[in-house]
């Protein structure tokens, strides 16, 4: 196994002590020599960190000791070098910007489909109730260009805050189908699925854990190309390794 452990982890949870929390998380990541980015907002935490495996696990254990973060789950990948140059802990208005503050995943998630179930649906072309399954890529266009699910819907978004308007424009095309929203690690499709349900689409799911968890649990059937990631690796193949040029 390569020596560097990389994690992507997020959790929607109410936070009201952001400046103090920022300082404590920064101190802990620096003490463990972890590099990457942690975003904090009133709606939760979003983290991308890399370092030695023991140090990563020590950080996760420390974070989960705070009851608010106990449910946090991480997606893992491995690399020969740390793909970040520094450590940043930043306070933001949203951990993923949608500009719809009424969308609060902490208050109730949209239904989720796990990786193995989705792989089966894609193989048979239908969900378990016989409805057509369509994959909806909630990522930006340049991310989609690196790779996506076969025949996935791509609205050529330039930023996630464009997603609500795109749904309203294309809502009729999705009606009556089972729509599975997906993104890199799950955070965008959390909000996307809730928004679509509030817009009246009745068979909407989010891909649990996003593309990275799908790769981890299934090996990526039905996915073409690589998954863009926001670090120096740039993209990961279905084996969660950097593709060989």
N, C-alpha and C positions, 0 to 999 in steps of 0.2 A: 504494500500500500504506500502511495506517495506520502511524504512526511508532513504535508500541510493539510489541515482540516479546514474546510470552508463551510460556513452555515448561512442560511437565509431563514429568518424567523420573524414573524409578526404576530401581534395580538391586538384586537380591538378591545380596549378596556379604559374606563374613565380615569384620567390622571389629572391631579390638581396641584402637584408639587414639582412642576417641571424644572425650574432652575436648580433646586436641590438635587433632584433625581439626575439631572444632566451631570452635575459635578461628581456624584457618587459613581455613576456608570463610567464616566471618563477616567476617574481615578482607578477603577477596577480593571478596565481594559488596558490601561497603561501599565499597571502593576503586573499583568499577565502577558504583556508584550503582544497583545492582539492588535491587528490593524483592520481598518474598514470603516463603515459608517453606521451610526445608530441615529434614527430619527425618532423624536418624541413629539407628541401633540396631545391636546386634550382627549383625543379619541383613541390613543394607544401608542404602540411602539412598533418600529420596523427596523430590523437589524441585518447587516451583512458584515460578517467578521471572519477573519482568517488567523490561524496560528497553530501551535502544537495541539494535538488532540486532547491531552490532559488539561491544557490551559483553557481550551474551548469548553470542555465539560465542567471545569471549575467555575467558569463564568456563568454557564447556564444554571448550575446548581446554586450559585450565589443569587442570581436573578430570581429564580423560582422560589427561593426562600421568602421573598416578598409575596404574600398570598395573592396579590393582584396578578402576578405573572406566573403563578403555578401552572395554569393550563397551556403555557406557551410551548409550541412544537417547532422543531427545527428541521429543515431539509439539509442534507449533507452532500458534499462532494469533496474531492481530494485533488491536490496539485503538488507539483515539485517545488513551487516557489509561492510566496505570499503575493497575491494579485492586487494588493493595495499598497500605496506608498506611505500612508499616514493613518492616524486615527481621528475620526471626527464624531462628535455627539452634538446634534443640532436640534433646536426646538423649532417646530413648524406649526402652521395653522392646521394642517391635516397631514397624516402620515402618507396618504395618497390623495392627491388633490382632485376633487370632483366638482367642487363649488356647489354642493347640495348638502348643506349641514343637517337637513332632516334625515338623511340616510345615515343610520347609526347601527352598524352590524352588531354592536354589543347588545342592543336591545332585542335582537332576534335575527338569526341568519336565514338566508334563503336555503332551500333544500340543496344538499350537496350529493354528488355522485363520486364514489371512490374509483381509484385507478383501474382495478380489475373489472369492475362493472362497466366502466366506459369502454375498455378494450373489447369486452363482449358485445356491447351495443354497436360499436363500430364494425366489428366483424359481421354481425348479422344485419346491419343497416337500420335497425329498428330498436326502440326501447322495449322493455318487458311488457308493455301494454299495446305494442304493435304500431306506435307512432314513429314517423320519420324523425331521425335524429340529425340535427344540424349543429355544427361546431361554430361558435362565435368568438373570434379572436379579439380581445379587448385591448391589445397592446398597440403601440405606435407603429406606423407603417415600416419604419426602418428595422424594427425588431422582427416584424413579420417576414421581411425580406430574407432574414437569415434562415428561417424555417418555420413551418406551421403544420397543423393537421391537414391531411388531404381534403381538398374542397372546402376548407374552412372559410367562413364569411370574414372578409377583411374590408373595413370601411375606410381604410387609409387615414386613420387618425394621426394627427401630429401631436396631440396631447390628450390625456385622459379626460380632461374637462369637456372635450368635444363629444364624449360618448352619449350623454343624455339627448342632445339634439339629433344625433345619428339614429338613436333608437326611435325617436318620434317620427323621423323621416321614413324609416324602413319597417315600422311595426307591423304593417299588414303582411309583409313578406314572411314574418316569423309566426304569425297566428296559426294555431292548430298543430304546430310542430313541437317536438321536444328540443329545447334550446339549451345547449351546454356552453356556458361562458367559461373562458380559460385565459390564463395569463402566466407569467413566469413562475411565481411562487404562491399564488392564490389571493393576494391582497386586492388586486383590481377587480377580479371576478366576484369577490365578496360583495363589494358595492354594486357592481354591474347587475348581478342577479337580483338583488333587492330592488334596484331601480326598475328593472324590467317587470318585475312582479307588480310594483306599484303602478306601472303604466298599463296594467291589464293583461299581460301575457301570463298564461296560466300554467304552462309546463316548462318552467325555467329551473335550471340547476347550475351550480358552480362546480368546477372540477376541484375536488378536495386536494389542497396542496399544490395546485397548479402543474405546469409542465414538469418541473423538477421532480416532484413526487411521482408523477406518472412515469417518468424515466426510471426512477429508483425502484418502483414496484413492478413494472411490467416490461421494461426494456424498450418502450416506445412504439408499439405497433400502431400504424396509421399516421405516424408523424414523419414528415419529410424535411430533411435538412437538419439544422442545428438550432439550439435555443440560445438566443442572445442573452448575455448577462452583463450587468453594469460594473465590470471590473476589468483588469488588464488581460484576463483570459479571452474576453469578448464573446465567446460562444462555447457551448458544451454540446457534445453529441449525445445520442441516446444512451451511451454507456457512462455519461456524466464526466467524460474526459474531453480535453481540448482536441478537436478533430485534427488529424494529421493533414498538413497542406499537400 
